[in-house]
Amino acid sequence: MFDVVVVGAGVIGCAIARFLTQYEGRFCVIEKGDDVCCGTSKANSAIVHAGYDAAEGSLKAKYNVLGNAMMAELSEELDFPFQRIGSLVVGTDEKSMPVLEALYERGIKNGVSGMKIVCGDELRKLEPNVSENAVAALYASTAGIVCPFNLTIALAENAAENGAEFRLNTTVKGLEKSENGWIVKTDKGDIETKIVVNAAGVFADNLHNMVSAKKISITARKGEYYLLDKSQGKSVSHTIFQLPTNMGKGILITPTVHGNLLVGPTATDVESKENLSTTALGYEELNKKANLAVNKLNLKETITSFAGLRAHETQEDFIIGFCDDAEGFFDCAGIESPGLASSPAIGKDVAAQVAEKLGLDKKKNYKSTRKGIINPEQLSLEERKDLIKKNPSYGKIICRCESITEGEIIDAATRIIPARNLDAVKRRVRAGMGRCQGGFCSPRVMEILAETQGCKLSSITKKGPGSEIVLRKEAENDQ
């Protein structure tokens, strides 16, 4: 029997698992996808918000500010990229001043530091490419950007190194109360646990409503994005927001930690919780609104578009805590923006509450650090020569767009939570993330995956079962 089963291996579930493993106990994470980071955590704005937007006194405000403060130290411990670049909420007419002032005052009440309202020359010195129509902006120096893939994977790997068990490709079918806790019924068999933690993203209401008479309702709010080539990555140096609306924080323009430029998201409520389509209407909206805050944005340099789903709950706040009428069931539901920024604080707090409930002691041999995949691009010339001498696979470029080597791909495919498909490799080392979007490197990446897994090429998928790439049986004769 497990002490805790966490349902969902997104950034929230993996953060909870990471902090749970600071305690003595048996912990398991269940994920229906073929990898961690397969849901909302893989498709979002990658922003570590400062914390001025959330309503005063809300859980969103509390965890946003705490999570933001934790991110720099966590990035050092777990070896993932994070940059505190600051953000600007841009107003383009005098009517926006009261809104900016209200955001500033809310930020002060939420405990956000490093804010000020800037205008004129001061604004344009901060961001030279800001729109000529910009009259003022709220500047928040503590805002940052992160790689959501690397963050989630780093949390998961650290949790696994400390003993957490990850069961991927496993779907929860039901929950049954037992004498000692819960029986989690899955398509791979039953799992017994003392406590269930619900971190199932847009499906968290389904899980909650299985066990509680007090129903919750999560709407999938789709946001479409456009990722621009690295040639556009220096168009702005801060995250640029437009004034927020009741549907979210509006269209943003931001550099990414990998040097691209990200534009989006739209905000459309959709019926299907698996609707990740991009649309002509979405492109038209982004194309129309993106240049309102920034001059001469070149969307023709888009290298890919994608969509993500936010778990919008009707209560307009995170739902975090033990369920009143379901003993041993803990909700982490309705985690939409600023969920990514909040994730370390949520993980730490939830783990502490659950550990206290179970009476778990702190682990004496807990390993708080994790080393990521070697990136030869970040080494000096001499260090890279030494690396290639020791392991020649680091001298073989597989992905030309991103200069990703065979050694990096092998590392991704053989780690404690291995990459088993093309998208999983892409999330870990960016092979296929460049301008050609895997057009040249995918066949060789598939071969490396087949070699490391000892399987046939036809077994390799894009994103898990049902997304096989090589379908002809004749291809199996080549393996």
Number of C-alpha atoms within 10 A of each C-alpha: 14 17 19 28 29 24 27 28 32 30 34 31 30 33 27 31 34 28 24 29 25 24 21 19 18 16 25 22 27 25 26 20 19 20 24 32 27 22 23 23 25 21 20 24 25 23 26 33 27 32 31 25 21 23 18 18 10 14 16 26 27 19 23 31 26 20 27 25 20 16 23 17 11 19 19 14 16 20 17 23 16 24 18 19 18 21 26 28 23 29 25 18 11 11 10 17 18 11 16 22 15 14 22 21 15 19 24 16 14 23 15 24 15 13 21 15 19 17 18 12 10 13 21 16 11 16 18 16 18 24 18 14 14 20 19 23 28 25 26 26 18 21 25 26 24 24 22 27 23 23 28 25 26 28 29 29 26 27 29 21 19 23 19 23 19 24 19 17 16 19 19 20 14 15 18 13 17 12 7 12 20 24 22 22 17 16 12 12 12 16 17 20 23 20 24 27 28 26 30 30 30 25 19 23 23 17 22 25 13 14 18 15 11 11 11 18 19 21 20 25 24 27 25 27 26 24 23 26 20 19 11 19 19 15 22 20 19 24 26 24 23 21 21 15 8 6 12 16 17 18 25 25 25 28 26 26 17 13 15 20 27 24 24 28 25 24 20 15 15 14 11 12 18 13 14 16 13 17 13 7 11 21 18 10 16 20 18 10 17 23 17 20 26 24 16 13 20 14 19 9 16 19 17 15 17 17 22 25 29 27 26 24 22 11 11 14 19 23 18 19 17 21 16 12 11 15 16 22 25 23 22 25 29 29 29 24 24 24 26 28 31 30 29 28 25 28 24 18 18 24 23 18 15 23 22 11 12 15 11 16 12 14 14 9 10 16 14 16 17 18 13 17 17 15 15 20 12 9 12 10 11 9 12 17 16 12 18 16 12 10 11 14 17 23 17 14 16 24 26 16 18 18 17 23 22 21 23 23 26 21 19 24 23 14 12 13 20 20 24 24 24 22 20 26 26 21 22 21 23 21 28 25 18 21 18 15 17 19 11 14 18 18 16 13 24 24 16 17 28 20 15 16 16 10 14 18 23 20 20 23 21 17 19 18 13 8 13 15 16 17 12 8 9 10 12 14 9 9 13
